[in-house]
Amino acid sequence: MEESGVVRGGTVASWVASGVVLWSTAFVLLRALFPKRSYDFCNRAVSAMHAVTAVCLACLSVDDWSCPVCPLAAASSPSQMKALAVTLSYMVYDAACCHLIGDVRLDNTVHHLVSIVGIGAGLAYQRCGTEMVASQFITEISSPLLHLREILKEFGVRDTDLNLLVDVLFALTFSVARMGFGPYLTYATVTADNPILIKAMATGLQLVSAYWFLRILRMVRYKLGKNKKKKPPPSAAPAGKLATD
């Protein structure tokens, strides 16, 4: 298949189906390798693998790094469609996992729905590959840290400087990516000549990101306040001796 060629619908469907099988197999293997670890631990390990893979594929699909979000509203390249198919297959797998364990929170359900419909529409139209791959990079760049902070809890690493560091790094990465570059990419997607469904999904994803951003701010504020309370008050300096830092 030539890089500039058109990807057939059956090929895309096979990519997505193969991806669902791949992520599911990885989960089953992790459950077998770590029987004492929780369902959530194995699922998050798979999620971290996907995040790293998605970011790498997004970077590899960029043709011109002098303008990584060019051209807008253009036909998707095969490399962009492969990157999107990998993430779509993961979203289908993750949505199934969440329902199997009863984790049917509204924000998570909306996130899965928006992602699956949006990526599916982009693959069906075979357009907007630039915008959607850029969105994939923005949304997944902070995910490894998100899953690492929960995996650390599984190992009993709570209320430590390491745990706080990962929380702060996650909050910073999420904020810069989703609330810094995210609104610009949403604006570019909405104002370009894209199908209305793609515009709606881009807006919906940004709204979900804004909601999570507010929750993350509350989390960081709580963690920093809790960390300050843990620090013991400075001891008084001995009489006749100057107290220094």
C-alpha positions as CSV (number, residue, x, y, z in Angstrom):
1,M,0.0,0.0,0.0
2,E,1.4,3.4,-1.0
3,E,1.5,6.0,1.7
4,S,-0.6,8.4,-0.4
5,G,-3.1,5.6,-1.3
6,V,-6.7,5.4,0.0
7,V,-7.2,3.0,2.9
8,R,-10.2,0.7,2.4
9,G,-12.9,0.5,5.1
10,G,-12.3,-3.2,5.5
11,T,-8.6,-2.6,6.2
12,V,-9.5,0.0,8.9
13,A,-12.0,-2.4,10.5
14,S,-9.4,-5.1,10.6
15,W,-6.9,-2.7,12.3
16,V,-9.5,-1.8,15.0
17,A,-10.5,-5.5,15.5
18,S,-6.9,-6.6,15.8
19,G,-6.2,-3.8,18.3
20,V,-9.1,-4.8,20.5
21,V,-7.7,-8.4,20.5
22,L,-4.2,-7.1,21.2
23,W,-5.2,-4.9,24.2
24,S,-7.5,-7.6,25.6
25,T,-4.7,-10.2,25.3
26,A,-2.2,-7.9,27.0
27,F,-4.7,-7.5,29.9
28,V,-5.2,-11.3,30.2
29,L,-1.4,-11.8,30.2
30,L,-0.9,-9.2,32.9
31,R,-3.6,-10.8,35.1
32,A,-1.8,-14.2,34.7
33,L,1.7,-12.7,35.4
34,F,0.5,-10.6,38.4
35,P,-2.3,-12.7,40.0
36,K,-2.0,-10.8,43.3
37,R,-2.5,-7.4,41.7
38,S,-5.9,-5.9,41.2
39,Y,-8.1,-5.7,38.1
40,D,-7.5,-1.9,38.1
41,F,-3.7,-2.4,38.3
42,C,-3.6,-4.6,35.1
43,N,-6.0,-2.3,33.3
44,R,-3.9,0.8,34.1
45,A,-0.8,-1.0,32.9
46,V,-2.4,-1.7,29.6
47,S,-3.6,2.0,29.5
48,A,-0.1,3.2,30.1
49,M,1.2,1.0,27.2
50,H,-1.5,2.5,24.9
51,A,-0.6,6.0,26.0
52,V,3.1,5.6,25.1
53,T,2.2,3.9,21.9
54,A,-0.4,6.5,20.9
55,V,2.1,9.4,21.5
56,C,4.8,7.7,19.5
57,L,2.5,6.9,16.6
58,A,1.1,10.5,16.6
59,C,4.7,11.8,16.4
60,L,5.6,9.4,13.6
61,S,2.6,10.5,11.5
62,V,3.6,14.1,11.4
63,D,5.0,15.0,7.9
64,D,6.2,18.5,8.7
65,W,7.3,19.5,12.2
66,S,7.6,23.1,11.2
67,C,3.7,23.0,11.1
68,P,2.6,19.8,12.9
69,V,-1.1,20.8,12.6
70,C,-1.0,21.4,8.8
71,P,-2.9,20.8,6.6
72,L,-6.3,21.2,8.3
73,A,-9.5,19.5,7.0
74,A,-7.4,17.4,4.6
75,A,-7.5,13.7,3.7
76,S,-6.0,11.5,6.3
77,S,-2.7,9.7,5.5
78,P,-2.5,5.9,6.1
79,S,-0.1,6.5,9.0
80,Q,-2.6,8.9,10.6
81,M,-5.4,6.3,10.2
82,K,-3.3,3.6,11.7
83,A,-2.5,5.8,14.7
84,L,-6.2,6.6,15.1
85,A,-7.3,2.9,14.7
86,V,-4.9,1.9,17.5
87,T,-6.6,4.5,19.9
88,L,-10.1,3.6,18.7
89,S,-9.4,-0.1,19.5
90,Y,-8.1,0.9,22.9
91,M,-11.2,3.0,23.7
92,V,-13.5,0.1,22.8
93,Y,-11.4,-2.2,25.0
94,D,-11.3,0.3,27.9
95,A,-15.0,1.0,27.7
96,A,-15.7,-2.7,28.0
97,C,-13.3,-3.1,30.9
98,C,-15.0,-0.2,32.8
99,H,-18.4,-1.7,32.3
100,L,-17.2,-5.2,33.4
101,I,-16.1,-3.8,36.8
102,G,-19.1,-1.4,37.2
103,D,-17.0,1.7,36.7
104,V,-19.8,3.6,34.8
105,R,-19.1,7.2,36.0
106,L,-20.7,9.8,33.8
107,D,-17.5,11.7,33.0
108,N,-15.7,8.5,32.0
109,T,-18.7,7.3,29.9
110,V,-18.9,10.6,28.1
111,H,-15.2,10.5,27.4
112,H,-15.4,7.0,25.9
113,L,-18.5,8.0,23.9
114,V,-17.0,11.2,22.5
115,S,-13.7,9.5,21.7
116,I,-15.2,6.4,20.0
117,V,-17.7,8.4,17.9
118,G,-15.2,11.1,17.0
119,I,-12.4,8.8,16.0
120,G,-14.8,6.5,14.3
121,A,-16.3,9.4,12.2
122,G,-12.8,10.6,11.3
123,L,-11.8,7.1,10.1
124,A,-15.1,6.8,8.2
125,Y,-14.6,10.1,6.5
126,Q,-10.9,9.5,6.0
127,R,-10.5,13.2,6.7
128,C,-9.2,15.5,9.6
129,G,-6.3,13.1,10.3
130,T,-4.0,16.0,11.2
131,E,-6.4,17.5,13.8
132,M,-7.3,14.1,15.2
133,V,-3.7,12.9,15.5
134,A,-2.8,16.2,17.2
135,S,-5.7,15.7,19.6
136,Q,-4.5,12.1,20.3
137,F,-1.0,13.5,21.2
138,I,-2.5,16.2,23.5
139,T,-4.9,13.9,25.3
140,E,-2.5,11.0,25.8
141,I,0.7,12.8,26.7
142,S,-0.3,13.1,30.4
143,S,-1.8,9.6,30.6
144,P,1.3,7.7,31.6
145,L,1.6,9.9,34.7
146,L,-2.1,9.5,35.4
147,H,-1.8,5.8,35.5
148,L,1.6,5.8,37.3
149,R,0.1,7.8,40.2
150,E,-2.6,5.1,40.6
151,I,-0.1,2.2,40.2
152,L,2.1,3.7,42.9
153,K,-0.9,3.5,45.3
154,E,-1.2,-0.2,44.5
155,F,2.4,-0.6,45.7
156,G,1.6,1.3,48.9
157,V,3.3,4.5,47.9
158,R,0.9,7.0,49.4
159,D,1.5,10.4,51.0
160,T,5.2,10.5,50.0
161,D,7.3,13.0,48.2
162,L,7.4,10.7,45.2
163,N,3.6,10.4,45.1
164,L,3.3,14.2,45.4
165,L,5.9,14.7,42.6
166,V,4.0,12.4,40.2
167,D,0.7,14.2,41.1
168,V,2.2,17.6,40.4
169,L,3.9,16.5,37.1
170,F,0.7,15.0,36.0
171,A,-1.3,18.1,36.8
172,L,1.3,20.3,35.0
173,T,1.4,18.1,31.9
174,F,-2.4,17.8,31.7
175,S,-2.9,21.6,32.2
176,V,-0.3,22.6,29.5
177,A,-1.5,20.0,27.0
178,R,-5.3,20.1,27.4
179,M,-5.9,23.6,28.6
180,G,-3.0,25.3,26.7
181,F,-2.8,23.6,23.3
182,G,-6.3,22.0,23.6
183,P,-8.4,25.1,23.1
184,Y,-6.3,26.2,20.1
185,L,-6.7,22.8,18.4
186,T,-10.4,22.9,19.2
187,Y,-10.7,26.3,17.6
188,A,-8.7,25.2,14.6
189,T,-10.9,22.1,14.1
190,V,-14.2,24.0,14.5
191,T,-13.3,26.8,12.2
192,A,-11.8,24.6,9.5
193,D,-14.0,22.9,6.8
194,N,-14.6,19.8,8.8
195,P,-17.8,17.7,9.1
196,I,-20.2,18.9,11.8
197,L,-19.8,15.7,13.7
198,I,-16.0,16.2,14.0
199,K,-16.6,19.7,15.2
200,A,-19.1,18.6,17.8
201,M,-16.8,15.8,19.1
202,A,-13.8,18.2,19.3
203,T,-15.9,20.6,21.4
204,G,-17.2,17.8,23.6
205,L,-13.7,16.5,24.2
206,Q,-12.5,20.0,25.2
207,L,-15.5,20.4,27.6
208,V,-14.6,17.0,29.3
209,S,-11.0,18.2,29.5
210,A,-12.1,21.4,31.2
211,Y,-14.2,19.5,33.7
212,W,-11.2,17.2,34.6
213,F,-8.9,20.2,34.8
214,L,-11.1,21.7,37.6
215,R,-11.0,18.4,39.4
216,I,-7.2,18.2,39.1
217,L,-6.8,21.7,40.5
218,R,-8.8,20.6,43.5
219,M,-6.7,17.5,43.9
220,V,-3.4,19.4,43.7
221,R,-4.7,22.0,46.1
222,Y,-5.7,19.3,48.6
223,K,-2.4,17.4,48.2
224,L,-0.3,20.5,48.7
225,G,-2.3,21.5,51.7
226,K,-2.0,18.0,53.2
227,N,1.7,18.0,52.6
228,K,2.2,21.3,54.5
229,K,0.3,19.9,57.5
230,K,2.5,16.9,57.6
231,K,5.7,19.0,58.0
232,P,6.7,19.3,61.7
233,P,7.0,22.9,63.0
234,P,10.6,24.2,63.1
235,S,12.3,23.5,66.5
236,A,13.3,26.5,68.6
237,A,16.9,27.4,68.4
238,P,19.1,26.9,71.5
239,A,19.5,30.0,73.7
240,G,22.3,32.3,72.8
241,K,22.6,30.7,69.3
242,L,21.4,32.4,66.1
243,A,18.7,30.4,64.2
244,T,19.6,30.1,60.6
245,D,17.9,28.3,57.6
